[in-house]
Amino acid sequence: MCGMHTPGGDARPCRPLPHRDPRGVTDSLSASALARTDEAGDRYKWMVLSNTTLGVLMATIDSSILLIALPDIFRGIGINPLLPGNTFYLLWMILSFLIVSSVLVVSLGRLGDMYGRVKMYNLGFAVYTFFSLVLSITWMSGSAAALYLIVMRIFQGVGAAFLIANSGALLTDAFPEHQRGMALGINQVAGISGSFLGLVLGGILGPIQWRLIFLVSVPVGLFATIWAYRKLREVPVRRHGTIDWPGNITFAVGLIALMVGITYGIQPYGGHTMGWTSPFVDGCLASGVALLIAFGVIETRVPDPMFRLDLFRIRAFTAGCISTLLAGIGRGGLMFILIIWLQGIWLPLHGYDFARTPLWAGIYMLPLTAGFLIAGPVSGFLSDRFGSRPFATGGMLAAALTFGLLELLPVNFPYFGFALVLLCNGLAMGAFAAPNRAGVMNSLPAQHRGVGAGMNSTFQNSAQVLSIGVFFTLMIIGLSSTLPGALYHGLTAHGVPASAARRAANLPPVTSLFAAFLGFSPVQHLLGAPVLAHLSHANRTVLNGRGFFPSLISKPFRDGLHAAFDFAVIACLVAAGASWLRGGKYIYSEKVQADVAVPEGGSAEMLDPAGVPG
C-alpha cells in the first residue's frame, strides 16, 4: 500500500487513483459513451422480451387452437371423430403437440446451455414456422390425412419446445435482477393467455377454412424468425459437455409411456366405462414409472446429466417446481371442463345451436384470460421488490377459493356470476404464475438457466396431461353412476324404443362428453339417424332440440363437476403450502464464494441452508 515501508526501509510513493463516479466508471469513459451503452442495453432487453413473448404466445395459441377447430378439421378431411376406431385421431390431434413439448423442453434447454440459447431459440422459430406451413397444405383425406396432421403437429411441437425451453433463460440473461419478475411475468402470462386466446381464434378461423388455423402462424413466424436471427445475441455463459443419451432416451420413452397410459385410461375398455383396467394402459403406466426411476438412477451416475438433480438442492427452485406441478394439475383440466360445461349444457340452454357452441365457449371464457393479463405483469413487478412467496402463495390460496365458488354455481348459472368467478380465477392464477417463474429463474446459476427452465416447463406441461386424465376420470365416475338411468328414462319417455334407449344409455359417458366438446348434437350421435327417422315429428323435435340433452345431463354432470373441483381445491392448497416453503426473497449471486447464494440485499446469515450447486 502507498505510504507503507518496504522491507528495505524505503517508503512506497502514493499515486493518485483515477476519479470514479458512483457507478465505478473512470474518467476514461465519457458520460455520453456510458449513456449510449445503457441505452443500448435497455433497448436490447425490451427487444428480447418482445420477441420471446411473441414466440411463447404463438406456441401456446397453437397448443389450444385445435380444440375449437377440431370439428372443422375433421369435416375438412372427411373423418367422423366419434366413431370408435377414430378416437385415436381425436386424442392424438389434441395431445401430440403437448406431449412432445413436455418431453423435449429439458433436453432442448440443456442444448441451449451448451451451444447457445439464441442459436437454439432461433432454430425453434424456424422449425415451428416451417411445420405450420406444412400443416396447412395437406392434400390427403381420411385416415391418411389425420395421420399426416398428427405427425406434422409433433414436429411443430418440437419447434415450440425450442422456444419455450430457451425463452425464460434469454429473459433472465437480458434483464437485471430487479426487473426479472416483471419480464418473466409478462412472458409467462402471455403463454398462459395464449392457450385461451387460441380457443377464440380456432372458433373464428375454423369455420372459414380449417387450414387457416395453421397458416395464420406462418407470416408471424417468418417475421419473428428473421427478427430474432438479426437482433438477438448470445450472452457468453456456456457450459460445454456431452449429450446424455441414456438419460434422454429413458426420460423421453418413460414420460411418453406415462402420458399415453393416462390418455387411454379415460377411454372405455371392454365393458368398462374407462380403460384403467386395460393391460395396455397398465403396461404403459408401469413401464413409464419404471423408466423414469431408471432415468433418476442414470442421472446420478453420468458425468453430464440431462436433468440436473443437484439443482433440487436449491430450496427456492425445488419449491417453485413442485408448486408449478401442483398448480398445473389444478388448472390443466379446467379448460376442458369449462368447455364441456359451456358447450354441452349452458350454451344450448340459452339458445345456441350445437354447431355454434365451440366459438361462443371461447368467447365466454375471455374473463379468465383478462384475469391472467391483468395480474401477471403486476404481480411479477411487485415480486421484484417483495419476493415471490407472498404473491405465489396468495395466488394459489385465492385459486382454491375460486374453485370452491365454481362449485356453488348452479349448472345453468347466471353469466355475470360465472364471469366474475372466472375473472377472479384468472387473477389468482396470474398472481401465482409470474412470481413463481421469476423465483425459479432467479434461483438458478447462469450456466444452468436453460436446463432449469426446461425442467420447470416439463413439470408444467406434464401436469396438464395428468390433470386432463384426473379431471375426465372424476367427471366420468360422476356421470356413469346416474347418467345411464336418466338417459334411458328420458329417451323412452319421448318414443324411443326400449332396445335403442338401452343401447344408448349403455354407451360410455365419455362419448357424450366428446360429442359436446366437438359441438355435435349428442342425441343424434347416441341414437343415429335411422332411429330418429322412425319417431314422430314432435318427439324428434324435442330430442334434437337444444334443451333435451342439457337438461338430462345437468344433474349427473354436476356430480362429476363437484368431484373435479374438489380435486382442484386440494391441488391448489397443497401448491400454496409448497410455495410458502420456498423461503424469503432469493436471488443466486455469482459473487458469493463457496458455491452458495445470497438473497438480494442479504448477508451470509440469510443463506439458504441447502446451498447451490456450481
N, C-alpha and C positions, 0 to 999 in steps of 0.2 A: 504494500500500500504506500501511497505517497507520504512523505514525511517520516517514514519508518527507517531505522538504521539497518543497513545491510550487515552481514557478518564481518565485512572488512572495516566497518565503522563509518562509512560514508552515508550521508542521507540521500534517499532516493527523491529526486525532484518531482514535484507535482506538475502535471499537465492539465490544463483546463479541459473539462469534458464538453463535448458539443451540447448546445442547448436543446432540450426536448420539450415538446408541448405535452399536455396532459395525456395524450394518446401514445406518447413514446415515439413521435416522429421527429427526426433530426432536421436541422436547418437545410440539409442537402436535398430534402424532399419538399418541394414547394407546396403551399396550401392549395394552389389550383390543381396540381397533379394529384394530391390526396383527394380533393373533391371529385375529380374525374374518376378516380379509382372507386370511391364509394358509390358514385352514381352508376358506374358500370355494374358493380356488384348488385345494387338494388334492382337494376333493370333485369339482370340475369335471373335472380331468384324469382321474380314475378313471371318471367317467361317460362321457367321450369314449372312453376305452379300452374300456369295456364295450359301448357302442353300436356302435363301429366294428368291434370283434371279432365281434359278433353279425352285423353286415352282411356282413363278408368271409366268415364261416363259412357263412352261408346261400348266398352267391353260389357258393362253391366246392363245397358239397354238391350244389347243382343242376347243377354242371358235370359231375358223375360219377354222379349218382343214376340217370340213364337207362341207364348201361352195363349194370347188372344187371337193370333192369326192362324192357329192350327186348323180350324175348320176350313178356312180359305185355301190353305196349302194342300190339305188332303183332297178337297174338291178339285183343285187345280191339277193334281197328279192322278186323280181317279181312284182313291182308296177310301173305304169306309173304316175309320179307325176303331169303331166299336165292335167289329166282328172279332170273335175270339182269337183268330190267327193273326190279327193285325195289332193287338195290344203291344207287341214288341216294338213296332214302329212308333206307336204313340208315346211310350215311355222313353225310348231312347232319343226320339226327336227332342223331348223336353230336357232330359238329364245328361245327354252325352257331353254337351258344352260344359256343364257344371262339374261333371266328374273329372274330365281331363284337366280342367284348370285346377281342381283341388289336388290332383296327383302331381302336377308338374311345377307348382309355384315354388316349392322349396329348392328343387334342382336348378331351376332357372334363376332363382335368386342367388344361389351359390355360384353359378356361372358368371353372373354379373359381378360378384365379389372378386372372381378370379381373372376375368378377361375384360372387365369394364362394363359398368352399369348402363352407360349411354349406348354402347355398342349393342348390348342385349335388348335394351328398350327399343332402339331404332329397328332392329331386326323384327321385334314383335309387331310393331306397327305395320311393317311391310308385309309380313305373313298374314296378319289379320285382314288387311285391305285386300290382298290378292284372293284369299279364300272367300271373302264377302262377295267379290265379283264372280268367282267361280260358282258360288251357290245360286246366283241369280240367273245363270244361263243353262239350267237343267233342260235337256231336250227329251228325256225319257218320261215314262209314265208307269203307274202301278208300283209293284214291289221294287223294281229296279230303280225307279226314281226315289223312292223312300230310302233305300239303302245308300244311294248316292248322296242324298242330302245329309243323312246321319254321318257318313264318313267325312264329308266336307265340313260339317259342323264340328267334328272332332279336331280337324286341322285349324279351323277358325278359333277353337278354344285354346289351341297351342299358342297362337298369336296373342290371344287375350291373356294367357298365363304369363307370357313375357312382360306384358305391360303392367299387370297387377304386381308381379314379383319385384319389379325394379322401381316402380314409381315412388313408393314410400322411401326407399333408400336415396333416390335422387333428391327428393324434397329435404330429407334430413341432412344431406350433404350441402345443399344450397342455402338453407335458412339457418340463422343463428339460433341459439338455444331459446332466447326469449320470444321467438316468433314461430317455433316449430308447431306448437299446438294449434295455432290458428291455421297455418298452411296445411298440416295434415288433416285438420278438421274439415276444411273446405274440400280437400281431395276425398276424404272418407265419405262425407255426406253426399258428394256428387255420385260416388259409387253406389251408395245405398239408394239414393233417389232415382238413379238410372234404372234400377230394377222395377220401380213403379212407373216411371215415365215410359218404359218400354211397353207396358200394358196399353197405354193410350195410343202410342204410335202404331202398335200392332193392330189395334181396333180401327184406326183411321186408314192405314195403308193396305191392310189385308183385303178388304172388300174392293178396293180399286184394282189392285193387281198384286197377287201374293209375292211375286218376285221383288217388288219394291221394298219389302221388309229387309232384304239383304242388300239390295242395290243402294239404299239410302246411305249406307255406311261408306260407300266407295269414294265419293268426292271428298268427304270429310277426312277419310283415312289417307287419301293421296296428299291432301294439303298438310295434314299433321305429320305425315312421314317425312316429307321434304323439309318442313319447318324444323322438326327435331334433328334431322341429319345435318342441316346447315348451322343450327344455332346452339344445340346442347354440347357441352364439353365435359370431358372426363375430369373428375377430381382424383388426383393421383394417390388413391388409397386402394391398393390391390393386394390380395393375398394369393400368391401363387401356390398351386397344389395340383394334385391329381384328382381325376373323377372317380368317385366311389361307386364303381359299377355294381358290386354285390348289394350295397345299400340301396342304390337307385332301383334296382330290379325288384328286390324283396318289398320295398316300400310301395312301388307302383302296383305290382301284382296284388299285394295284400290289401291295399286300400281299394282297388277296383273290385276285388272279390267281395269285400265287406259291403261296398255300396251296391253292387249287383244283388247281393243277398237281401239287403234292405228293400231295394226297388221291387224285387219279385215277391217279397214277403207280403205285400199288400194286394197281390193278385190272388184270385181263387185257385185252389188246388184240389182236384178230385171232388169230393162232396163237401169240402170245407169252404167257408167264405173267404179265407185268407190262406196264404201259402207258407205259413211259418212251420208247418209240419212236413213240407216238401223236402225230400232228400237233396234236391238241387240247392234249395235255399239254405238248408242246414249245412250242406257241404261248403257252400260259398262262405257262410259266416265263420265256420270252424277253420277253414283254410286261411281266410283273411286274418283272423286273430292270430293263428299260428305263425303266419308270415310276418306279421307286424311285431310279434315277440322276437322272432329271429332277426328282424331288422334292428331292434333295440340292442340285441347282443352284438351284432356285427358292428354297430356304430361305436361300441366301446372298445373295439379291437383294431380298427383300421386307422392308419396314420392321418388320413384326411377325410373325416366322416362327412357325409352329406347333411345329416341332421345333427347339428352340434348340441349334444345333450348337455355339455358343460355350461351352455347358456342358461339352463334352468337353475344354475346356482345363483343367478341374479333374481332376487325376490320380486322386484318390480316386473321383470319380464315374465316370470312364471305366473304371477297373479294376473297379469294382463292377458296372457294366452288362455288361461283357464276361464277367465271372465268372457273372453271372445267366444270360446266354445259354448259356454252355457247360454250366453245371450243369443248366439246363433241358433241354438236348439229351441229357445223360447220364441224367437222371431221367425225362423226359417219357414215353418209350415203355415204361418199366419196368412201369407199372401194367398195360398191355395184355399184355405178355409174361408177367407173373406170372399174370394171369387165365387166359390160354390154357393155360399150364403146369398150373395147378391144375384148370381145368375140363375140358381136353381129355385129360389124362393121369392126374395124380396122384389126383384125387378118384374118378374111375370105377374105377381100380385098387384103391382102398380101399373099394369097396362103395357108392359114392354114385351114385344114378340121375342120368342126364344132366340131367333137368329140375330137379333139386335142386342142381346144382353152382353156379349163379350165387350163391345166398345163401351157401353154405359157402365159396366162394372169397373173398368179402368178409370173412367171419369169420376165416378162416385167415390173412388178411393184416393183422389187427389189431396184431401186434407191430411192424409198420412204423410205424403210427400212434402207438403207445406211445412209440417212439423219438423221433419228432418232438415229442410233447407234453413229454417229459422234457428233451430237450436244448435246445429252442428258448428258453424263458424263462431257463434257467440261463446259456446262452452269451450271450444278449442282456444279461443283468445283468452278467456278467463283462466283456463288451466295453465297457460304460460306463466301467469302471475301467482296463482294459488296452488298449483299442483293438480294432478289428475284425480286423486282419490275422492274428494268431495263430490265432484261432478259425475264421475263414472258410477260411483256407488249410489248417489242420489238418483241418477237416471234409471238404474235397474230397479230401485225401490218404487219409483214412480211408474215404471213399465208394469211391474207386478200389480199395482193398483189399477191401472187401465185395463189389464186383462180381467181383473175382478169386476170392473164396471161393465165390460162387454158381456159378462155372464148375466148381469142384471137386466140387460135389454131384452124385450120380447123378440121372438123371431121376426115378426112383422113390426119392426121398430119405427118410431118417428125419425126421419132422416137427420133432423137437426141434432138430436142427442147422439146418434151414431157418428155423425161427422165430428162432433165435439170430442167424443172419446177417441176417435182416430187421430185427430189433431194432437191431443194430449199424449197418445201413444208415440206419435212421430217425434214430438218434443222430447219425450223421455228417452227414446232410443237414440235420437241425435245427441242429447246431452251425455249419453254414455259413450257413443261410438268415437267421437273425435278425441276427447281426453284420453280414453283408453288406448287408442292407437298411438297418440303422442307419447303417453307414458311408456309404451312398449318400445318405440323407436328411440326415445331419449335414453333408455337404459342400456342400449347396445353399444359395444365398441365399434368404431368406424369401419374396421375391416370385416365386421360380421353383420352389417346392416342389411345387406341383400338377403342372406340366408335367414336372418331373424325375421325380416318382413315376410319372407315366404313361409316360414313356419307359422306365423300368426295368421296368414291368409289361408293356409291349409286347415287350421282349426276352424276358421270362419266358414269356408266353403263346405268342408266335410259336415259341419254342424247343420247346414241347410238340408243336405240329403238325409241325414239322420232324423232331422226334425220332420221332414215330409213323411218318412216312414212311421214315425211315432204318431203324428197328428192323424194320418189316414187310418192307422190301426185303431186308434181310440174312436175315431168317427165311425168306422165300420162296425166295431164292437157295439157302439150305441145304436146304430141303425139295425143291425142284424137281430137284436132282441125284440124289436117292436114293429119294424117296417114290413116284414112278410105278412103278418096278420092284418095290419092296416091296409096294405095294398090289395090283398085278396078280397076283403070285405068291400073295399071301395070300388074295385072293378066289377065284382058280381052285382053290386047294387045298381050298376049302370049297364046291365045287359050282357056283360062279357061272360061267355060260357065258363063253367067252373074249372074245366080242364085247362083252358087257356089262362085263366086268372091264377090258378095254382102254379102253372109253369112260370108265369111272370113273377109271382111272389117268391118263387124259389131261386130266381136268378141272384147271383151275388150282388150285394148292395153297391159294390164298387162300380158296377156297370151304370147304375143310376147316377152316381157321383160323376163319373166320367162324361156321361151324356149331358148333365147340367153344366159341367165345366167347359164342354166344347160348344155349347149353345144349341144342342139338338133338343127336340121335344122328347122328354123321357118316355112318355106313354107310347108314342109311335115306335120308339126303339124297343120297348119291352114287349109290346103286343105284335107289332108288324102290320103291314098294310092289309093282308088277307083277313085277319081277324076284325080289324076296324071296318072293313068294307061290308061285313055282314051285320053290322049293328044299325039300329035306327038312326036317322039323321040327328034326332035330339040327343041320344046318348053319345054319338060320335062327336057332336059339337061340344058337349060337356067334357069328354075325355081329352079332346085336343085343345080345349080352352086353356087360358093362361092361369086359371085358378085351381084346377083339379089337383094336379100333381103337387104344386107348392103347398096347398092346404093339407094334403095327405101326408106329406113328408115332414111337416113342421115339427110335430111333437117328437118323432124319432130323431130328427136332426138335432133338436135342442138337447137331447140326452147326450149324444156324441159330442156336440159343441161344448157343453159344460165340462166334460171329461178332458177335452183338448185344452181348454182354457185353464183348468185346474193344473194341468201339467205345466203350462207356460208360466203360471204364477210361481210354482215351485222352482222352475229353472231360473227365473229372474231373481228370486230371493237368494238362491244359492250363489248366483253370479254376483249379487251385491256383496255377499259375505266374502267371496274370493277377491273382489275388487278392493274391499276395505283392507285386506291383508297385504296389499302392495306397499304399505308404509307411506311416509311423507313424500314430499317433492324430491325427485331423484333424477339426476342427470349424470350420465357417465362422463368422466373427465380424464382426458389423456395425460393431464399434467400431474396426476397423483401417482406416486410411486407404489411399488409392490402390488400392481395389478388390482387396485381397488378403486372404487368410485366414490366421489363426494357429492352430496346433494348441492345444488346450485346455492351459493351463498352460505354453505355449511362449513363444518370443520371436521377434523378427524374423529371427534366424538360422535358425529352423526352418521358414520359409515354404516352401510348395510352390512350386517354381520356375515352375510353369506359370501361377500366378496364378488369379484368379477373375473372371468377368465380372460387371459390376454389374447 
